[in-house]
Amino acid sequence: MSMKTGYLRYERMDGTVLGEEERTGNFQEFHLRLPEKQRREQAQRCMNCGVPFCQNGTMISGMASGCPLHNLVPEINGLVACGRLEEAYHRLSITHSFPEFTCRVCPALCEAACTCGVHDAPVATKENEKEVIEYAFEHGLVPDESPKVRTGKKVAVVGSGPSGLAAANLLNRRGHDVTVYERKDRIGGLLRYGIPNMKLDKSVIDRRIRLMEKAGIRFITGIDVGKDVPASALMKEYDSVILACGASNPRDIQVPGRDARGIFFAVDFLGMVTKKLLDTDFKEYPGELVEGKEVLVIGGGDTGNDCVGTCIRLGAKRIRQLEMMPKPPEGRLPSNPWPEWPRVLKVDYGQEEAIWKYGSDPRMYQTTVKEFVKDKQGHLKEAVLVSLRPERDEKSGRIRMIPEEGSEKKVKASLVLIAAGFLGCEHYVTDSFSISTDARTNVKTEPGNYLTTRKNVYTAGDMHRGQSLVVWAIAEGQNAARQVDEDLMGYSSL
Ligand SMILES: Cc1cc2nc3c(=O)[nH]c(=O)nc-3n(C[C@H](O)[C@H](O)[C@H](O)COP(=O)(O)OP(=O)(O)OC[C@H]3O[C@@H](n4cnc5c(N)ncnc54)[C@H](O)[C@@H]3O)c2cc1C
């Protein structure tokens, strides 16, 4: 359907991104949409490949290549190219429950596997998806999906992140009575209290939740299952329970001085900031946490980048971001060919803003913290950093990062944010349900299956696969819902 030579005729063009000065003055989204004509041209760059890797979603060299939801990417691009956005929305809805989330936050596995990307810039599929779903909302095309018939079966979903929401949405559409339990004060999981507002405006979550409520899903916030309500009560009341509690056990940095005041886990910090913004309707910023401080972000990944962007908006004096691993190459190495996920240097929005504000990229590679130094009152004042060098472990063949003796140096630090990853799910939930976890403390199931070691108890999302991506969480939630439906009804039409 797309123009056959569009990829030769048009260069990739992305929507306008507001400049650093303008966007760092607030917490609003800063990616604008292209006008319709240019959007259609961008969709025409899709080559409608015979074998579309973009929608494959398979694991290659331990990393996903293409969309895990198997979105029908060339078909959708083709419809966008012709301006048939309503049909594109219906095509997208076949595979995807919440495109409005992924079109804002997904690292776009589809684009990394796009054939255009072998020699040129890939098709702008993520922005095309945004055009489709926002058009659908603007034109009242997104239904509330109330079921015509109720099955009489009851399902509890514990956790309201993207995996829990995706499972709840499909099961309710099928006619089961669904209740979502969330321990926080608002729905959304890390969509709400992890990913900052400038990346995903929280009104986008509220818009979806309103539709889900209208369709009959019950949301209960402020209830911590396993603490406020025992597992046995849920098992008694519901036919099935899906645990979608995330992988919220943060990896700590255990070095001398860790008890200094001024050290936070990144997710706690980001959650505090968003809560304050939402509680005050964006009228008050929690500047006191960051203003004028020397910030040290430990972790060079996406969460660390979100901390950098947030701290810039809150007036940090200076930001350093530590990354243990060596600096990645600027382009793909021969050992990392297309369509593998590209392991290349990425300069994300937070780093761009730091370069604009402080004059240099905040990342320090092959570096970690050896010690935190406190003042007399117990407040953090400095950190001792140490350089790392890669060394191959003889037995496992794996690369380990070894501290270089004599490379220690002290830097000022009055706020530390630990963004060093996660160590699986929290035990009180798995203990309460008496279900097993695997060696990585994720909930144990058979491969490709969502049933835990206990009958009628299922799992999905980060709690199942470990810290991952929104797109995977949605895929897991949808798949778990299909399995629950099949086990309840003997077959599934989902
Ligand atoms: C800071 C940060 C930024 C990220 N940015 C991106 C990004 O840009 N793009 C991307 O694709 N991915 C991103 N991710 C990863 C992504 O957010 C997660 O992979 C995804 O949210 C996992 O979804 P989930 O539903 O499995 O769990 P979560 O989103 O973690 O939701 C789990 C929910 O369960 C609730 N819960 C837990 N235990 C209980 C209980 N006992 N009772 C009741 N409720 C409970 C929690 O409060 C939480 O709300 C980011 C992660 C972080 C930490």
Ligand as a Chemical Component Dictionary entry (heavy atoms), coordinates in Angstrom:
data_LIG
# 
_chem_comp.id                   LIG 
_chem_comp.type                 NON-POLYMER 
_chem_comp.pdbx_formal_charge   0 
_chem_comp.three_letter_code    LIG 
# 
loop_
_chem_comp_atom.comp_id 
_chem_comp_atom.atom_id 
_chem_comp_atom.alt_atom_id 
_chem_comp_atom.type_symbol 
_chem_comp_atom.charge 
_chem_comp_atom.model_Cartn_x 
_chem_comp_atom.model_Cartn_y 
_chem_comp_atom.model_Cartn_z 
_chem_comp_atom.pdbx_ordinal 
LIG C1  C1  C 0 12.576 4.853  36.146 1  
LIG C2  C2  C 0 12.156 3.863  35.118 2  
LIG C3  C3  C 0 11.987 4.292  33.822 3  
LIG C4  C4  C 0 11.582 3.385  32.854 4  
LIG N1  N1  N 0 11.434 3.837  31.575 5  
LIG C5  C5  C 0 11.016 2.988  30.626 6  
LIG C6  C6  C 0 10.827 3.446  29.303 7  
LIG O1  O1  O 0 11.070 4.604  28.987 8  
LIG N2  N2  N 0 10.388 2.556  28.374 9  
LIG C7  C7  C 0 10.116 1.254  28.679 10 
LIG O2  O2  O 0 9.671  0.500  27.813 11 
LIG N3  N3  N 0 10.298 0.786  29.941 12 
LIG C8  C8  C 0 10.738 1.621  30.912 13 
LIG N4  N4  N 0 10.923 1.153  32.189 14 
LIG C9  C9  C 0 10.581 -0.242 32.505 15 
LIG C10 C10 C 0 9.054  -0.399 32.616 16 
LIG O3  O3  O 0 8.509  0.694  33.309 17 
LIG C11 C11 C 0 8.682  -1.713 33.300 18 
LIG O4  O4  O 0 9.292  -2.772 32.580 19 
LIG C12 C12 C 0 7.184  -1.935 33.335 20 
LIG O5  O5  O 0 6.513  -0.873 33.963 21 
LIG C13 C13 C 0 6.839  -3.234 34.066 22 
LIG O6  O6  O 0 5.460  -3.343 34.153 23 
LIG P1  P1  P 0 4.774  -4.281 35.255 24 
LIG O7  O7  O 0 3.317  -4.125 35.062 25 
LIG O8  O8  O 0 5.322  -5.653 35.169 26 
LIG O9  O9  O 0 5.229  -3.717 36.665 27 
LIG P2  P2  P 0 5.182  -2.249 37.331 28 
LIG O10 O10 O 0 5.046  -1.190 36.303 29 
LIG O11 O11 O 0 6.381  -2.210 38.206 30 
LIG O12 O12 O 0 3.869  -2.274 38.194 31 
LIG C14 C14 C 0 3.726  -3.115 39.300 32 
LIG C15 C15 C 0 2.686  -2.515 40.219 33 
LIG O13 O13 O 0 2.351  -3.468 41.212 34 
LIG C16 C16 C 0 2.142  -2.790 42.433 35 
LIG N5  N5  N 0 2.302  -3.758 43.513 36 
LIG C17 C17 C 0 3.424  -4.438 43.838 37 
LIG N6  N6  N 0 3.178  -5.264 44.866 38 
LIG C18 C18 C 0 1.878  -5.097 45.202 39 
LIG C19 C19 C 0 1.063  -5.665 46.198 40 
LIG N7  N7  N 0 1.541  -6.568 47.035 41 
LIG N8  N8  N 0 -0.227 -5.267 46.282 42 
LIG C20 C20 C 0 -0.730 -4.332 45.421 43 
LIG N9  N9  N 0 0.031  -3.755 44.455 44 
LIG C21 C21 C 0 1.310  -4.141 44.342 45 
LIG C22 C22 C 0 3.215  -1.731 42.416 46 
LIG O14 O14 O 0 2.929  -0.686 43.330 47 
LIG C23 C23 C 0 3.161  -1.287 40.972 48 
LIG O15 O15 O 0 2.235  -0.237 40.813 49 
LIG C24 C24 C 0 11.357 2.027  33.178 50 
LIG C25 C25 C 0 11.545 1.599  34.483 51 
LIG C26 C26 C 0 11.952 2.495  35.442 52 
LIG C27 C27 C 0 12.194 2.008  36.834 53 
# 
loop_
_chem_comp_bond.comp_id 
_chem_comp_bond.atom_id_1 
_chem_comp_bond.atom_id_2 
_chem_comp_bond.value_order 
_chem_comp_bond.pdbx_ordinal 
LIG C1  C2  SING 1  
LIG C2  C3  SING 2  
LIG C2  C26 DOUB 3  
LIG C3  C4  DOUB 4  
LIG C4  N1  SING 5  
LIG C4  C24 SING 6  
LIG N1  C5  DOUB 7  
LIG C5  C6  SING 8  
LIG C5  C8  SING 9  
LIG C6  O1  DOUB 10 
LIG C6  N2  SING 11 
LIG N2  C7  SING 12 
LIG C7  O2  DOUB 13 
LIG C7  N3  SING 14 
LIG N3  C8  DOUB 15 
LIG C8  N4  SING 16 
LIG N4  C9  SING 17 
LIG N4  C24 SING 18 
LIG C9  C10 SING 19 
LIG C10 O3  SING 20 
LIG C10 C11 SING 21 
LIG C11 O4  SING 22 
LIG C11 C12 SING 23 
LIG C12 O5  SING 24 
LIG C12 C13 SING 25 
LIG C13 O6  SING 26 
LIG O6  P1  SING 27 
LIG P1  O7  DOUB 28 
LIG P1  O8  SING 29 
LIG P1  O9  SING 30 
LIG O9  P2  SING 31 
LIG P2  O10 DOUB 32 
LIG P2  O11 SING 33 
LIG P2  O12 SING 34 
LIG O12 C14 SING 35 
LIG C14 C15 SING 36 
LIG C15 O13 SING 37 
LIG C15 C23 SING 38 
LIG O13 C16 SING 39 
LIG C16 N5  SING 40 
LIG C16 C22 SING 41 
LIG N5  C17 SING 42 
LIG N5  C21 SING 43 
LIG C17 N6  DOUB 44 
LIG N6  C18 SING 45 
LIG C18 C19 SING 46 
LIG C18 C21 DOUB 47 
LIG C19 N7  SING 48 
LIG C19 N8  DOUB 49 
LIG N8  C20 SING 50 
LIG C20 N9  DOUB 51 
LIG N9  C21 SING 52 
LIG C22 O14 SING 53 
LIG C22 C23 SING 54 
LIG C23 O15 SING 55 
LIG C24 C25 DOUB 56 
LIG C25 C26 SING 57 
LIG C26 C27 SING 58 
# 
